[in-house]
């Protein structure tokens, strides 16, 4: 077994860290603290978008996506691996920077916790990172809810746009888990209290404005995308946009600071660019295009992370984010854990908050070999995009050398250009140095990056390509409602965009209980929606909650302040 090491809690490690003034972190990127930064205290700063023009002649860094096998409900450590890789570059004499999503307060105070990494591979100050940061998510909430208020105000004052109250698709948002707000009736009271209608709340990171902010390339592009957002349909079933409502300009004003990425640092004082955190299901689940566009001009290697497993996050990174940015990846890191490989035998159930089955923490090479079918399929998919994959084994103290060796052999045979044992959680950047060397080698090899499909294909053909090529479904089944929606979107000219599949992250299929690498199934499409401003169509494969609820014992119960104002119990 791997030697166990006593590691303090994440917040204890973070609060004992030695942080550099953010100006010194900026200097590592070749940024001028006087002109390129807007300070938010000692350890955070916004990066002015003017740097894009000033640095445009610099060569691009190597660009690497950190993704994962199909995860368990516990997650497999992508964010921690991302941070560890960024730290490791310094250990091998390279300049690295990470670009990472800002977490929502919903998971932070719910069950998952934050997303700053873990152990000795974290973004700091972790309290700021996991809470308000520089206020971007609040700005998105304000812009989104301003538009919602203008819709209802428009109804109240005569409805000149002839909106159909039953076909208003723009709901309200809140960056907290609150199941009681999923479905609400507004406008109750007297005549001056508005027009009664049923609506609801989504969590802020599910807002289309969040997806837009993550994909935009400039303030001008942001303003245009906001104007294209479809808020409702009129009584003739024609789309009504934010531009039609004259709401897009005010929304853009509220986002004029949120469009700027935030510069932070890791525990080892290497740079981290934090920006956006779109839902990883109904949206694309990647940090911002602007953050990456800045990062690739400021380092030798840029590492970014895509949400969930590679069948969802990496596919969207390649087909949606890379189209928007124009950047092309040189390699990908597939994070795997022995625990998850065993779970993909289908023999074990993992429930957050409950003890793991003993079979997941005791040596069983046969289980690893069976569950590795999931890893193999993801590696095959990476190759379909022409990207060189490296496998990172995020090890736990219960993992054994025979199990690790089995992964090495299977992954290498399946096309991984390297397989590294990563101990960055316990050892920081030094624990990911072997992985960093392999990523450098993968980036130096020729690659032939390509998209899975052209955007001008019909909507159904794009959906079916993802379903059959990435998930290995035998085909796709559409409900009558989905058929009508696809027809309507193509009629309205919304079809020539990428597809953003919304399905469970726990399986290649739409059934979260089907583990490994299933075959012989069809993918059901219940509903199809359009994020016209963001620029993608998202088919729903089953029920998707856009406003989570809190567990019986939420993390919020354990968060507090001590007498000196220090945060306690965050993680």
ABEGO torsion letter per residue (X at the ends): XBBBBBBBBAAAAAAABBBBBAAAAAAAAGBBAAAABBBBEAABBBBBAAAAAAAAABBBBBBBBBBBBBBBAAEAGAAAAAAAAAAAAAAAGBBBBBBBBBBBAAAAABAAEBAAEBEABBBOBAAAAABAEAGAAAAAAAAAAAAAAAAAAAAAAGGAAGBBAAABABBBBBBBBBAAAABBBBGBEBAAAEBBBBBBBBBAAABAAAAAAAABABAAAAAAAAAABBABBBAAGBBBBAAAAGAAAAAAAAAAAAABBBBBBBAAGBBBBBBEBBBAAABAGBBBAAAAAAAAAABABBBBBBBEBAAAAAAAAAAAAAAAAGBBBABBBBBBBAAAAAAAAGABBBBBGBBBBAAAABBBAAAAAAAAAAAAAAAAAAAAAGBBBBBBBBBBAABBAAAAAAAAAAAAAAGBABBBBBAAAAAEAAAAAAAAAAAAAAAABBBBBBBABBAABBAAAAAAAAAAAAAGBAEBBBBAAAAAAAAAAAAAGAAABBBBBBBBAABABABAABBEBBBGBBBBBABBBBBAAAGBBBBBBEBBBABBBBBABBAAAABBBBAAGBBBGAX
